[in-house]
Amino acid sequence: MNAIVIVQPGPPNVLQVQDRPIPGPGEDEVLIKVFAAGVNRPDVAQRKGVYPPPPGAPVDVPGLEVAGIIEACGESVKRWKKGDSVCALIAGGGYAEYTVANALHCLPVPDGWSFAQACSLPETVFTVWHNLFQRGRLQAGENVLIHGGSSGIGITAIQLAIAFGANVFATAGSEEKCNACLSLGAEICINYKTQDFEELLKSRGVDVILDMIGGDYIPKNIRLLKPDGRLVFINAMKGAESAFSVSDIMRRRLTITGSTLRNRETEFKAQLAAEVEKQVWPLIKNKQFKSVIYREFPLAEAAAAHSLMESSEHIGKIVLVNG
Ligand SMILES: NC(=O)c1ccc[n+]([C@@H]2O[C@H](COP(=O)([O-])OP(=O)(O)OC[C@H]3O[C@@H](n4cnc5c(N)ncnc54)[C@H](OP(=O)(O)O)[C@@H]3O)[C@@H](O)[C@H]2O)c1
């Protein structure tokens, strides 16, 4: 099969097509013929050599989410059979014509959704569900601030927060990106290149912040949080270290938390998949949640897809398609 291999850490052109053996499914896994694979910022970090895959994951083929048709099932797989259309969360290996996934990390392709749309769901929806709702405990009526609102994660977080009744504020890097966030239902979107989000939001206050930026956003986030507010980190692209006042945390009883999905244990991801299917799949069915695909690339053009992601020109998801 064709697979996109990171031949060495480096720029996008280190992603090259190679011939690799089709993997075999383990006892509790399915083999998926991949029709589409999502591109995520962590794949870029892996390509650069700064985000190594966890033990057991494919070492040099990136790709954290796919959609396709099941080709074969391991002996203990009960829910799925050959021919079923699924999307799946995987710890690597998605940029290929075939991949294996734990059967409990697969969900059905929503009715009427293409493989390209379905592959854009697992990494972002699982990440947002866990961080915004499980760790961040976002409630209806609360104010939530989503940094990077036009990212793959951001468009997912905005839609889910709105579907669950929160008031959504976002940041993004251009007027066009802000308009995209507003059109998804955000009440306020701040162009962080021209405006200070802390200044603009301090009169409202925020209950939950989903942050992937870090750096100088950290003390601003903390100052913005209302009493009992929650700050949830999923990355720190501007830097992981910062000075802030612990007095603020004590006085307003703030919670600072965060997580990374890829290295979590199999059982955790299975429980998360079940929760996502119960909570989010009905929203997709009711058209309260839609895919936002910025551009599709053929699998062989993965390097161009990474260049686009690093340009940050995109709004929403970038996907690779096969066949
Ligand atoms: N912890 C986890 O489990 C987990 C899982 C998946 C993804 N992530 C992280 O989540 C983030 C989003 O991932 P993705 O795949 O959705 O990537 P993406 O679409 O490339 O998103 C990155 C976003 O950051 C925005 N950005 C950059 N600097 C900013 C700033 N100073 N203020 C506000 N926004 C800024 C970019 O927009 P502009 O350039 O226009 O500002 C872009 O929208 C990444 O950092 C990724 O590593 C974490």
The ligand as an SDF file (V2000), in Angstrom:
LIG
                    3D

 48 52  0  0  0  0  0  0  0  0999 V2000
   -4.0510   18.3680   23.6290 N   0  0  0  0  0  0  0  0  0  0  0  0
   -4.6030   17.6440   22.6770 C   0  0  0  0  0  0  0  0  0  0  0  0
   -5.0400   16.5230   22.9020 O   0  0  0  0  0  0  0  0  0  0  0  0
   -4.7020   18.2210   21.2840 C   0  0  0  0  0  0  0  0  0  0  0  0
   -5.3290   17.4900   20.2760 C   0  0  0  0  0  0  0  0  0  0  0  0
   -5.4400   18.0920   19.0030 C   0  0  0  0  0  0  0  0  0  0  0  0
   -4.9280   19.3660   18.7890 C   0  0  0  0  0  0  0  0  0  0  0  0
   -4.3080   20.0270   19.8100 N   0  0  0  0  0  0  0  0  0  0  0  0
   -3.7620   21.3790   19.6120 C   0  0  0  0  0  0  0  0  0  0  0  0
   -4.8240   22.2330   19.2930 O   0  0  0  0  0  0  0  0  0  0  0  0
   -4.3520   23.2790   18.4460 C   0  0  0  0  0  0  0  0  0  0  0  0
   -5.2380   23.3600   17.2170 C   0  0  0  0  0  0  0  0  0  0  0  0
   -5.0060   22.2180   16.4270 O   0  0  0  0  0  0  0  0  0  0  0  0
   -5.5790   22.1460   14.9400 P   0  0  0  0  0  0  0  0  0  0  0  0
   -5.2150   20.8010   14.4290 O   0  0  0  0  0  0  0  0  0  0  0  0
   -6.9940   22.5830   14.9560 O   0  0  0  0  0  0  0  0  0  0  0  0
   -4.6110   23.2160   14.2380 O   0  0  0  0  0  0  0  0  0  0  0  0
   -4.8450   24.4980   13.3400 P   0  0  0  0  0  0  0  0  0  0  0  0
   -6.1220   24.3810   12.5760 O   0  0  0  0  0  0  0  0  0  0  0  0
   -3.6090   24.7230   12.5540 O   0  0  0  0  0  0  0  0  0  0  0  0
   -4.9520   25.6380   14.4470 O   0  0  0  0  0  0  0  0  0  0  0  0
   -3.9580   26.4720   14.9530 C   0  0  0  0  0  0  0  0  0  0  0  0
   -4.6570   27.8100   15.1850 C   0  0  0  0  0  0  0  0  0  0  0  0
   -3.9550   28.6580   16.0780 O   0  0  0  0  0  0  0  0  0  0  0  0
   -4.3190   29.9810   15.7240 C   0  0  0  0  0  0  0  0  0  0  0  0
   -3.4090   30.9220   16.3650 N   0  0  0  0  0  0  0  0  0  0  0  0
   -2.0720   31.0260   16.2210 C   0  0  0  0  0  0  0  0  0  0  0  0
   -1.5950   32.0080   17.0180 N   0  0  0  0  0  0  0  0  0  0  0  0
   -2.6570   32.5190   17.6910 C   0  0  0  0  0  0  0  0  0  0  0  0
   -2.8200   33.5460   18.6630 C   0  0  0  0  0  0  0  0  0  0  0  0
   -1.7760   34.2400   19.1160 N   0  0  0  0  0  0  0  0  0  0  0  0
   -4.0670   33.7970   19.1590 N   0  0  0  0  0  0  0  0  0  0  0  0
   -5.1320   33.1010   18.7390 C   0  0  0  0  0  0  0  0  0  0  0  0
   -5.0430   32.1160   17.7880 N   0  0  0  0  0  0  0  0  0  0  0  0
   -3.8270   31.8400   17.2710 C   0  0  0  0  0  0  0  0  0  0  0  0
   -4.2100   29.9270   14.2090 C   0  0  0  0  0  0  0  0  0  0  0  0
   -4.9540   30.9290   13.5790 O   0  0  0  0  0  0  0  0  0  0  0  0
   -4.2790   32.3250   13.1780 P   0  0  0  0  0  0  0  0  0  0  0  0
   -2.9230   32.0590   12.6320 O   0  0  0  0  0  0  0  0  0  0  0  0
   -5.1820   33.0360   12.2650 O   0  0  0  0  0  0  0  0  0  0  0  0
   -4.1710   33.0450   14.4560 O   0  0  0  0  0  0  0  0  0  0  0  0
   -4.8770   28.5920   13.9120 C   0  0  0  0  0  0  0  0  0  0  0  0
   -6.2710   28.7650   13.7500 O   0  0  0  0  0  0  0  0  0  0  0  0
   -2.8930   22.9650   18.1240 C   0  0  0  0  0  0  0  0  0  0  0  0
   -2.0710   23.7300   18.9480 O   0  0  0  0  0  0  0  0  0  0  0  0
   -2.8050   21.4890   18.4400 C   0  0  0  0  0  0  0  0  0  0  0  0
   -1.4950   21.0980   18.7850 O   0  0  0  0  0  0  0  0  0  0  0  0
   -4.1900   19.4920   21.0480 C   0  0  0  0  0  0  0  0  0  0  0  0
  1  2  1  0
  2  3  2  0
  2  4  1  0
  4  5  1  0
  4 48  2  0
  5  6  2  0
  6  7  1  0
  7  8  2  0
  8  9  1  0
  8 48  1  0
  9 10  1  0
  9 46  1  0
 10 11  1  0
 11 12  1  0
 11 44  1  0
 12 13  1  0
 13 14  1  0
 14 15  2  0
 14 16  1  0
 14 17  1  0
 17 18  1  0
 18 19  2  0
 18 20  1  0
 18 21  1  0
 21 22  1  0
 22 23  1  0
 23 24  1  0
 23 42  1  0
 24 25  1  0
 25 26  1  0
 25 36  1  0
 26 27  1  0
 26 35  1  0
 27 28  2  0
 28 29  1  0
 29 30  1  0
 29 35  2  0
 30 31  1  0
 30 32  2  0
 32 33  1  0
 33 34  2  0
 34 35  1  0
 36 37  1  0
 36 42  1  0
 37 38  1  0
 38 39  2  0
 38 40  1  0
 38 41  1  0
 42 43  1  0
 44 45  1  0
 44 46  1  0
 46 47  1  0
M  CHG  2   8   1  16  -1
M  END
$$$$
